[in-house]
Each structure stands twice: as structure tokens, then as C-alpha cells.
Amino acid sequence: MDLQLSLEEAERLHALLEETLEQGPEDREMEKVYRLLGWRILAEKGGSGLTGKIADLAREADSLEEYERARDQMLGPILGGLERGENRDP
């Protein structure tokens, strides 16, 4: 199935899904739709700096899983550095 939404419509739907997920019980299907929509929004919007690099990964990925793997691989060293003890507030 192919669904056509404007960027604004997709962003509103993404926000509504986020609200629903935060308020209700865990729903794996809805969570996957939320992640899928977020991936496609990021690929459409782009950005600069780190956001731009992640958006490039989103555009290049052929699936949600491929995108999430590439994103986690890119962010792993950054997040690891931020989590080191010397980088934490006392």
C-alpha cells in the first residue's frame, strides 16, 4: 500500500502517535508505525550538521531496520563519549 501525506500531515500524525504511545499501554505495532513515520519524515526534511548526516542515512536506507542500524552505528561513539564518567555532571 502506498500512502501519500504532506510533510505537515505526516508531522501531525507523528505527534499524535507519540502522544498516544506515551499515554497508553505498550503497543508494538503502533510503535513501529511511529518509528517508520519518523524515519520517512527525517528523510524528507533533511537538515544540517549531525541532523543532516542522520537525514542522509535515512534517505539512503531501504528499510526502517537498515536506517536504525546505520544511525545506531553512527551515534554509538558519540553516545558512548557522552556517557563516560568524566563527561557527566557531578
Residue pairs with C-beta under 8 A, 6 or more apart in sequence:
5 13
7 41
7 44
7 45
10 37
10 40
10 41
10 44
11 41
13 37
14 34
14 37
14 38
14 41
17 30
17 33
17 34
17 37
18 34
20 30
21 27
21 30
21 31
21 34
32 64
35 64
35 68
36 64
39 58
39 61
39 64
39 67
39 68
40 58
42 54
42 55
42 58
43 55
43 58
43 59
43 61
45 55
46 52
46 55
46 56
46 59
47 54
47 55
50 78
53 74
54 71
54 74
54 75
57 67
57 70
57 71
57 74
58 67
58 71
60 70
61 67
61 70
81 87
